[in-house]
Amino acid sequence: MGCTITGWGKALPQLTVTNDDLAKLVETNDEWIVERTGIRRRHVATTETTTSLASQAGAAALEKAGLQPADVDLLICMTITPDAIIPSQACLVKAEMGLENAVAFDLNAACSGCIFGTDVASAMMEASMAGSGSSRNPIRNALVIGVDCLSRIVDWTDRATCVLFGDGAGAAVLSWRPQQPGILASYLRNIDDSQLYLACDTVYDSSTFPFGQGGAPAPVVVIAGLEAPENSGDAFNPFISMQGQKVFKFAATAMAEAVDEVCQRAGVSLDDVACIVPHQANERIIRFAAKKMGVDMDRFQVSIEEVGNTSASSVLMALADALDNGKAQPGDKVILVGFGAGLTYGSLLFQV
C-alpha cells in the first residue's frame, strides 16, 4: 500500500498489418483469424526499435504523471526482444529518455512481464520508503515499461503463429503516495514447462520478415535451423513455437486461479472489482476464463482486436486503454492478470 499508479502510456509502430495482408503471405483469411483469435490487425516495427517504442511509451506515462525524466528513481524494462544483449534494454532506454537518476535493469517473464515487473518495482519502492532512515536507495517514482518487437522472432511463413503477434510498448509510473491505497496485493507463480509449450531460442533470423528491413538490429544469425552445439541433441529454433491447445488450457486455468488468489490476499470480493485487465493473447482465452470465473465480459478490457498479442507490453497497453476509455475510473479496484512462457503467471490488484 502507498505505491500508486500515477501515469500510463503506450506506443505502437506506424505500420498496420491486417488479416487480409497476412492472407497474401500464408494460407489464411480474415474470418478464420477473427473466429479463432479475435484479432483483426497488428502493428509491425519497420523503422522503430525496442528502444524507440519503449521510450515513446515511457514519455507518455511521465507526461500523464506530471513528472520530468530526472524524477524517475527506478526503471525496469520487461522484454524478450531487446535491441542488444548488453547493455541491457533498460540502460538503452534510460539513455534515450535522459533518466539521469534512475537505476535501470531488465526483467524477462515473457508475456507475464508486466505483472512481474510492476510487482518488483512496487516491492522495491515499499522497501525503500518504509520507515525513516532507510539504508536503501529511495524510490519515490518508478517507471515500468513492457516492450516487445515480436515480429523479429515470428516465422512469417507459419500461419499458426504469425497471425497472433504484434509489436508495441506499454508503460506505467508508480509513485509513493503513503495516504493512498495503491497496489493492494499480488500473486506470482511459475510452473514447469519442460515440454516447451512456448519457446524460442536465442537467435534472431530475419529470413522470413516480409515488410522490408524491419526495426530489428542486424540479426545475430541469418541461417534458419542453425545447428546446435555438438552433442546438444537439438537444433536452434530462432522463431516462436507454440503448442496452442496446451497453452489455451493452461492460460484459462491460470488466469482464473490468479484472479481468485489475488482477491483472497487483498481481502476483496471479486464482485467489488470494477475492471479486469488480462494479457491480450487470444480473445477466446479471455472469454473462456471469464466464464470459468463467472464474470461478465463487460468487466474485461479487451484490446486484442487492434494489436494482437504484444507479449510483455500487452497488459500495460491494455491498462492504458482501460484508464483512457473510462472502463477503469478513479477509486475503482482493478486486477491485472497475465500468463506466458516459462510457464509464468500472476496478478496484481490495485485501486486507481
N, C-alpha and C positions, 0 to 999 in steps of 0.2 A: 504494500500500500504506500502511496505517495509518489510512485512512478507513473506518470500520466502521459498519454499520447497527446501531444500538442500541435503536431504538424504532420502532413501526409502529402504524397505526390507520386506521380508515375510518369513514365516516358515510354514511347513506342517508336520503332523505326518508321521511316516515311513510307516504305514500300508495303502495300497491302496485297496479299496473295489470296485470292478467292478459291473456293472449291472448284469453280469452273477452270481456273488457271491450272490447278493440280490435275484436272482431268486431261489436260494436254500432255502431262508428264507420265502419268500412270493410269491404269485401267480403273477408273472410278467415276463418280458423278456426284453432284450436289446433294441429291436426295439420299444417296447411300451414306454419305458422310454425316449429314444432319441427323438422320434417323438413328445412327449408332453413337454419335458423339455430342450433338448439339452445336457443333462448330460450323460456321459459315465462312469465316475468313481468319487470317492470322497475319502478323506483321513480320517481315524478314529484314534483317540488317544487311545493307549493301555497302553504304558508306559509314554507317555507325559502328561503334565498337562497344564492348562491355563497359569500358571506362566512360565513354561519352554518354551512354544511356544511363548508367548509374549516377553520373554527375548531374545530368539533367533532372532526374527524379529527386535526387538529394537536394538540389537547389530549390525545387518546387516545395518540398517539405519544409525547408528552412524558412522560405518566404511565408508559408502558411502559419508557421510558429512565431513569426516576427523576430527571427534570430539572424545574426550575422555569422559568417564562417568561423570567426575567432571565438564564438560562444560554444562551439562543439568540443566536448572533452573526450568523447569516445566515438569511434566509427567502426562498425562491424559490417563487412560485406559478405553476403551469403550467395555463393555461386558455384556452379560446376563447370563453367566455361570462362575461366579467367583469360585476360589478354596475355598473361605471362605466368610461368611457374614461379619465378622470382624476378622482381619483388612481388609481394602479394597484391591481389586486386585492390584491397583496401588502401594500400600505400599509393597505388597509382591514382585512385580516386581522391585521396587526401591531397595529393599534389595538384591534381586538376582543379579541385574546388578551393584550394587555399585554406585548408583546415589546419592552421598552423599549430593549434594547441591540442589537437586530437591524438589520442592513442589509437592506432589503426591495426586491425588484423582481419583475417578471413575466417569463415566458418562454412563447412560443407556438410549439409544434411540433406542434399538433393532437394526434392520438392517440399520437404518439411523445413527447409532452411529458414523461412520467415518466422516460424514458430520457435525454433531452437535459438536463433539469433536474437530475437526480441526478448526471450526469456533470459538469456545470458546477459544481455545489456541491462535489463531491469534488476537482475540479481547483483551485478557489479555496482550499479547505482545505489541500491539499497545498502549494500555492504559499506560503500564508501561514505555515505551520508548519514548513516545511523549513529546517533550519539554525537559527542563532541571530541575533538582531538583525535580524529581517525588517523591511522598511520598509512592509509591507502590514498592513491590519487583521488581527489574529489571529482565526482562525475555529476555535474548538475544538468547537463544536456548531452544526450547520446543520439547519434544518427545511425539507424539500421537501414541497410539497402539490400534488397533481394534483386539480383540481376542475372539474366542468362541470355546468351545467343545460341539457342539450341540448334539453329539452322546449320551451325558448324559441325554438329555431330549427328545430324539426321541423314539417313540414306534416302535420297530423293528418288530412288527407283523402287522403294519398298512402300507399297500403298498401305500396309498395315500400320506403319508408324509415321510416315511423312505427313499424313493428313492431320495428325494430332497436335503438332508442336508449333510454337511461335517464339518470337524474341520480345524482350521488354524488361522494364525495371520498375520496381515499386519501393517506396521509402517511407519511413516514419521517424518522427522526432519524439524521443522520450525525455520528459523534463521532470525534475524533482519538485513535487508540489505536496509537501507533507500534510496539508489540510484537505487534500482531495483523495477520493478512493483509489483511482487509477487501476492498476493491474491487481486483481483480487486473488487469482490462483493460476497455476499452470500444471500441465501434465505432459511429461515427455517419456517416450518409450522407444526401444529398439527390439526387434526380434530377428532371429537368424534368417538369412537369405542365401544359404549355401547353394540353393538351386538356381540362384540368379534370375529371379522373376523379372528384375530390371537391372540392366548392366550396360556399361560402355567402357572400353579400355582407354588408356591414356594417350591416344594417338589421334590427332586431327587428320582427316582425309577429305580434301576438297574436291575429289574427283567427280562427285555426283551433283555438286552445287550448280543449279541451273539459272541463277539470277545475276550473272556477272561475277566479278571478283569477290564480292562479299565483304562484310566488315571484319572477317576473321583475320588475325595476323597470318604471316606466312606459316603454312602448316608444318608441323614437326616432321611429318612423313606424308607423302602423297601416293603411297602404294597401298591399294586396298588389299586386305588379307595378309598384311605383313607377317612373316613367320616369327613366332615367339622364340625366346632363347632356347637353345638345345636342352632337351630333357624336361621342358616345362609341361609337355603334354597338351598344350593348347596353342591356338593361333590368336594373335591380337585381333580384336574387332573394334574398329575406330568409330562405329556407329551405335546409336541406341538400339538395344534389343529388348524385347518385352514379351512375356507370356501373358497376354491380355486377360484371359479368363481368370487366371490365378491372381493377377493384380486387382481385378474387379472385386473378387470375393474378399481379398484382404482389405481393400480400401473401404468398402462399405461397412464391414465389421469394425475396423479400426476407428473410423470416424464416429460411429455410434458409441463405442467404448470411451473414446477421448472426451466426447461431449458430456457423457454421464459422469465420468470421473472428475472432470474439472468443476462441474456443478457441485458435486459432493464436497470437494476440497474447499470450495468457496462458501458452502452452506447456502447455496442459491438454488431455487427451484427452476427447472428448465422453462416453466411457464412464465417466469419473470425475465427471461432473456428476450430482448426485442429483435435481435438480428444475429444470425449465424453466418460467418464468412468462411466458406470452405475453400480448400485447394481446388482450383479450376482444372481438373484433369479430364472429366467427362461428365456431361450433364446427366447421363443415365446413372452414374455412380452417386451423384448428389441426390437424385430422386429416390434411388433405392435406399440410401442412408436415411433420408428424411422419413420415408415410410417406416423404416426399422425403428426410428426414434419416436414416431408418432407426431411429427412436427409438420405443419403446413408449409408447402414450398414458398409461400409468400414471405416467410421469415428468413429465407436464404437469399444472400446476394449471389446472383448468377451472372457472370460476365463473360463466360467462355465463348459465347457465340461470336464475339468480335475479335478475340485474341488467341483462342486456343489454349493449350497447356504451355505456360511460360515458366514452369519449374519453380526455381527459388523466388522468383518475383511474383508468383501467382497470387498468394494470399494478400500481400500488401497492396498490389494493384487493385484487387477486388475490394479491399478495405477503403481505399481512396474513392472508389466508385460509390460505396455504401454511404460514406460520410458526405460526399458531394451531392448525391441524389436524394438525401434525406431518409434513406432506409434506416440509418443509424443517427439518432438525434442526441443532443446534449442531455446527459442524465441517464441514457439508455445503458443497459448491460448488453455487451456484445461478446460473442465467442469467436475466436479464430481457431480453425482446425485444419490440420494438414497431414499428409502422408506422402511417403516417397521411397526411393531406393534405399536399401540398407539391410533390412527394411526399417524405416523410421516412421514415427507418427507422434502427434501431440496436439495440445490445445492450450489456449490462453483465454481467460475470462477477465474482462476489464469493464470499467464504467467510463463512458465518454465524458 
